[in-house]
Amino acid sequence: MGEYEQLSIRCLVTKTIPRLLHILVDGIKSVGIHNGIVRINFMRLDTEGKDEVVLQLALPQSQAQSVAKALNSIAR
């Protein structure tokens, strides 16, 4: 993955809130739905202009519309 290390994060439900993670992305590579889970793969361009997936957001399908509305409201 070039100069970037692969990052794998697993969060379990705990009484503490995990540290906020910030990742700059260049776009969305793919979106899929399986077993009621929406997975959005975000990509970043490497130094050679090739895209690489750097983050996968997984959320319940029931929440997808509210997330899409929120993103749409800031795109105007």
Order of alpha helices (4+ residues) and beta strands (2+ residues): beta-beta-beta-alpha
